[in-house]
Amino acid sequence: MKKNSYFNRIRKLYPKIFFSLFLSFILVSCSRDHLSGDDPAKSAIPSPTQSRPNTLGDLILQKNVIVLNDESIAAITHSEPQKIVFSHTTSQTLRIQEGSVIVGTKVVGDKITNILAKVVAIKNANNQLSLQTTSANLEEVILEGTLSGVYDPANTPPLEVDGKTFNYIPIEGLVSQATRSKIHNIEAKKFNNRAYNSTINLGYFNFDKNIPFPTQKIGPIGLESSVRVKGGFTPKLNYNISFSRGTVSNFYVDFILDDISLQAIANIQKSLGLSINTTDFINIPVIPIVLGPTGLILSPIVAAGPYAGVKASGKAQVKLFEIEGNANFLVGRRPDLNIHLKNKGILNITQLGGDLSAEAGFEIKGAVGLQFLTVSVANVGLNGKVSAISSLAGTLIPEKKVNFIVKGRIQANMLCNIGVPPLRYEGSFNLLQKEIPIINKELFSGAILN
């Protein structure tokens, strides 16, 4: 009995012993957390010096990038690639240290100066701040994100940027509203300058050309066949640049052709085998485009010109088509092309001595290079055509009529190179093509098959 009573008393002590051990474990754990600085309450509150993402619009900049505000920009008295001087310090410039990358845009009069520099040394004397700087690399500026926009040559006059002539597109978040207003005022002055408007036409590209085909001789007389091609379009560029881990990960350019008008008239003197003329290209003036103070520069080259091809089994005088619409060539990793054309004129057959088929329109060549300062980081290229194809087939029985069919066509070869070795993508895309119906009619005329 005594023995059993002893063990019963021991069993009653077990809960107290386990509770004491559990409490000791909790106290020791809390003590270790406190000593190691991992206090949950403290870790939930970010330190004032803790690094945070440097996000501006759709871009995430590297954490050491400082985008200068209007106060700091106004304090700059001297700026060159190796040196930047501030007349006095500001609350922002006090945060600049060796290794910082500073970004900004300064406008004085009609001149724009971009600031993009890495700080290698700092001198501060008599409240004046002097920075010794060097060029920054792309990976030291942009971490990831996207830059995109539409460049319309007709609405973007050339400006003086860093002592050279460029088009300038301010980037949201990197250029303040006050600076953007100054730039818009300069552009407005350019547009009001009659000399500028009379010497450079960056708007509608038009053409009117009578394209000859092999001369047909009837006795001593030479008869020349031709197709007159008239029309034009408004060129625009839609660009998109993606960044990942400090490099360009994707780049595409949409070559947009707005306000297309096309008209073709065939004057065929005798039957012709398939004849296609070569295109005489005319350069469309496009000035390199600076994308704010990012160090990125787009360098477009665009040329275009009319062309025609024809095949006829007899004499013909025909208005082949009169159409309008728009088209675009998307050049990049995933290329695409689109065309939207519609009839806007009255078809007219003055004479048709047999079947006739003709293609007329314009050919466009384009390339856009992307540079960071002087280093090429991507480029795209295009060789494309926008045209209409007319097909006329006449019949005599049971009555004189002609089947008149017009189709729109867009076709292209494209190439795309993105990044620098070893992380470089290269792609080429050939013989891309789309066709759309425009007209399919039966026409009756006393002149048909005469």
C-alpha angles and dihedrals in degrees: 000000000000090000092054091047090054094054092046090057090050092052091053089057095056096084092050092049093050092046091051091050092047092050091049090052092052093049093049092049093050091047091053092048090052093048093048093050093242095126103157091216091054096043090055090063113071116231115245089240095046112124115250131187111276097223123176117172108307093343130088110203126201113273094248094056115111117195105207116234126218093269093054093043091053090053093059111108099167133026130176134141094272102031140039122182127196118198089218139358124262131197087262099047089052086069093058113110138165108295094029117132112216123202130187149128124235123192121197115174107315094335125100123202121193119209118205114147144139115230115233100166138014130207121185119183130156090355089301115125120211121185126196106210144181135193116288124224122235092249089055092058113035123037100179144320138089138289116196141156147132121267112205110185091199092062101035114074121194117266136190107258120174090343095306135090114261141144108249128212114186113222116226112248094017096065119049123232091248091054092045089054091053091051092048089052090054090050091050090053090051092053091049091052106101093199090058094049093047097050104040124042110190095162130072115013110211137178139184115184136162103215113204127213131200113310116250115214121210104183111309092339121092117212118198122207120206146170118218112213118192131172146077147205144219112249122216134168125218110194131190125185123183126194131200127177092350097308136095104263099174138013131177136165126202111210101209121197110192130178094025115184123179132178128170131185121187123210107183118178099185141356114302132198115223106303125180123182125214119250120251102214122215118200115238106215110240121165121213113271123229113208100215118278093323094107089240119130128187114208111193127187118189131174132168143172142168125265138176141192127193143182122186137172094201148357116314144172109188139155095225098194147321112208143158139194141096142279140188140200115209108202119192143079090318105035124197140170133199137186132192115183132158137183116263104165142059116264113236131191113185095169136355121179097177143333117331133190125177140168121202135167139096137297122219131197120192142168132178122194123196118210134181101212099309099338119099110228103167144355140184131198137198139190108180146154135213114194149141124236119212123196123186122184118176131205133193102194129103086357140344110275141135131218105227115196126176124183131181119228136191122183137167152167114219140184133192132191120182131181134356128281131312090021096046129135120204123183138165127192121194136192098009109171144169131181132195131189117247108163134012112168144142112231129193124207139156089224093060115113094001 
